[in-house]
């Protein structure tokens, strides 16, 4: 499978500010302003805890964890303990969680508020960037899209979807931007048969929708 390689060296996560600055330079200048829980202070501790719990359950077994935080970003890296003992590459995965919507995260709007299930209450979508996903595989990346539904004034984690599952093409990425008329909308980049690894040439405006508590692809329009 073709993959996009980011020119980032992941070490002990001292590069939080550097990472988010690079992401912001690559983002659209037409930044969508959104409303979400505790906007002045960013994501609530309860939501951050729920997101971190997901990655801990998935990657935390026999792992050493490095975490660094800035006002706008939480960077978490998992290292394989067994690999460290063997003296081999211990990197497992790096997680980047934006704490507020002041900056884009690798081209995606990190925190979006809007009504996804037509109940007239604003729900919350959080885009989490990951790099790795396997022993020493720090060339692979994707975004995990967390959907929190607003129920009785509290956010409930409803579903988590990889952006690569929402592009309707063999290989590509879906970068979320806004919620509109019940749809989660963003731009998708897909590869043609002749594209180089760095540069997918097929770009689409893509709509997704929450169906039976699962985020599903709906349609795409070529840009």
C-alpha positions in Angstrom: 0.0 0.0 0.0 1.3 3.5 -0.9 1.8 5.7 2.2 2.6 9.4 2.6 5.8 10.0 4.5 6.1 13.0 6.8 9.5 14.5 7.3 9.4 14.1 11.0 11.8 12.4 13.4 10.0 11.0 16.4 12.2 10.7 19.4 11.2 11.6 22.9 8.4 14.0 21.9 10.4 17.2 22.6 9.1 18.4 19.2 5.4 19.2 20.2 5.6 22.9 19.2 7.6 22.1 16.1 5.0 19.5 15.0 2.0 21.7 15.4 3.7 24.6 13.7 4.4 22.4 10.6 0.8 21.3 10.6 -0.4 24.9 10.7 1.7 26.0 7.8 0.2 23.2 5.7 -3.4 24.1 6.7 -5.9 26.2 4.8 -5.9 29.9 5.8 -9.7 29.8 5.8 -9.9 28.3 9.3 -13.4 27.3 10.4 -14.3 28.6 13.8 -16.3 26.2 15.9 -17.9 26.0 19.3 -17.2 23.1 21.7 -17.2 22.3 25.4 -15.3 24.8 27.5 -14.1 26.7 24.5 -11.9 29.1 26.5 -9.9 26.2 28.0 -10.3 23.7 25.2 -11.3 20.1 25.4 -12.5 19.0 28.8 -10.4 16.7 30.9 -13.1 14.0 30.6 -12.9 14.0 26.8 -9.1 14.0 26.9 -9.2 11.1 29.4 -11.5 9.1 27.1 -9.3 9.6 24.1 -6.2 8.6 26.0 -7.9 5.6 27.4 -8.6 4.3 23.9 -4.9 4.4 23.0 -3.8 3.0 26.3 -6.0 -0.1 25.8 -4.8 -0.5 22.3 -1.1 0.1 22.6 -0.3 0.2 26.3 0.5 -3.5 26.9 4.2 -4.0 27.7 4.8 -0.4 26.7 6.7 2.6 28.0 4.9 5.9 27.6 6.4 9.3 27.0 4.0 12.3 27.2 4.6 16.0 26.6 2.0 18.7 26.8 1.8 22.3 25.5 -1.2 24.6 25.9 -2.5 23.5 22.5 -1.2 19.9 22.0 -0.7 16.6 23.9 2.0 14.4 22.4 2.1 10.7 23.5 4.5 8.1 22.3 4.4 4.4 23.1 7.6 2.3 23.1 7.9 -1.4 23.2 9.5 -2.5 26.4 10.6 -5.9 24.9 12.3 -4.1 22.0 14.1 -1.8 24.3 15.5 -4.8 26.2 16.7 -6.3 22.9 18.3 -3.0 21.9 16.1 -2.7 18.8 13.8 0.1 17.6 11.2 0.4 20.3 9.0 3.0 18.7 5.4 1.8 18.5 3.1 4.7 17.8 2.9 8.5 18.4 -0.4 10.2 19.2 -1.1 14.0 18.7 -4.2 15.3 20.4 -5.1 19.0 19.9 -6.5 20.6 23.0 -8.3 23.4 21.2 -9.2 24.5 17.7 -6.6 27.3 17.5 -4.5 25.4 14.9 -5.2 22.8 12.3 -3.6 19.4 12.8 -1.9 18.1 9.7 -4.5 19.7 7.5 -7.6 18.7 9.4 -9.8 20.8 11.7 -9.0 19.1 15.1 -12.2 19.9 17.0 -15.6 20.4 15.4 -18.9 21.1 17.0 -22.3 20.6 15.3 -25.5 18.5 15.2 -24.7 15.1 13.7 -27.9 13.3 14.6 -30.6 16.0 14.1 -31.6 16.3 17.7 -30.8 20.0 17.8 -27.9 19.5 20.2 -24.3 20.2 19.2 -22.2 17.0 19.1 -18.4 16.9 19.1 -15.9 15.5 16.6 -12.2 15.2 17.6 -9.5 14.5 15.0 -6.4 12.7 16.4 -3.3 12.4 14.3 -1.2 9.2 14.7 2.1 8.0 13.3 3.2 4.4 13.6 0.8 1.7 14.5 3.3 -1.1 14.7 6.7 -2.1 15.9 9.1 0.4 14.3 6.7 1.5 11.6 7.0 5.2 12.0 6.4 5.8 8.3 2.7 5.0 8.5 0.1 7.7 9.5 -3.6 8.2 9.7 -6.2 10.2 11.6 -8.6 8.7 14.1 -11.9 10.5 14.1 -13.7 10.4 17.5 -17.4 11.1 17.6 -19.0 12.2 20.9 -22.8 12.6 20.9 -24.4 15.1 23.2 -26.8 13.2 25.4 -28.5 14.9 28.4 -25.9 17.6 28.4 -22.9 15.2 28.4 -20.7 13.9 25.6 -20.8 10.1 25.0 -18.1 8.5 22.9 -20.1 6.9 20.1 -17.7 5.7 17.5 -14.1 5.9 16.3 -13.2 5.8 12.6 -9.9 5.9 10.7 -9.9 8.6 8.1 -8.6 6.1 5.5 -11.9 4.2 5.8 -14.0 7.3 4.7 -12.4 8.1 1.3 -14.1 5.7 -1.1 -10.8 4.9 -2.8 -8.2 2.3 -2.5 -5.7 4.6 -0.8 -6.1 8.1 0.5 -6.9 10.3 3.5 -10.0 12.3 4.6 -9.3 15.6 6.3 -12.3 16.8 8.2 -13.3 20.5 8.2 -16.9 21.1 9.4 -20.3 19.8 10.3 -23.1 21.0 8.0 -26.8 19.9 7.7 -26.0 16.7 9.7 -23.0 15.8 7.6 -19.3 15.7 8.6 -17.6 17.3 5.6 -13.9 17.5 4.5 -11.5 17.0 1.7 -10.2 13.7 0.5 -7.0 13.0 -1.3 -6.7 9.8 -3.4 -4.0 8.3 -5.6 -4.2 7.7 -9.3 -2.2 4.7 -10.7 0.6 7.0 -11.7 1.0 9.1 -8.6 4.2 9.2 -6.6 4.1 8.3 -2.9 4.3 11.9 -1.8 1.6 13.4 -4.0 -2.0 12.1 -4.4 -3.5 14.0 -7.3 -7.2 13.2 -6.9 -9.0 15.6 -4.6 -12.6 15.5 -3.5 -15.1 17.3 -1.3 -16.3 14.4 0.8 -19.5 14.0 2.9 -19.9 11.5 5.7 -22.8 10.9 8.0 -23.5 9.2 11.3 -25.7 6.1 10.6 -26.7 3.7 13.3 -24.0 5.3 15.5 -21.3 4.7 12.9 -19.6 7.2 10.7 -20.1 6.2 7.1 -19.0 7.6 3.7 -21.9 9.2 1.8 -20.6 11.0 -1.3 -17.7 12.8 -2.9 -17.4 15.6 -5.5 -14.2 16.1 -7.5 -12.5 19.4 -6.8 
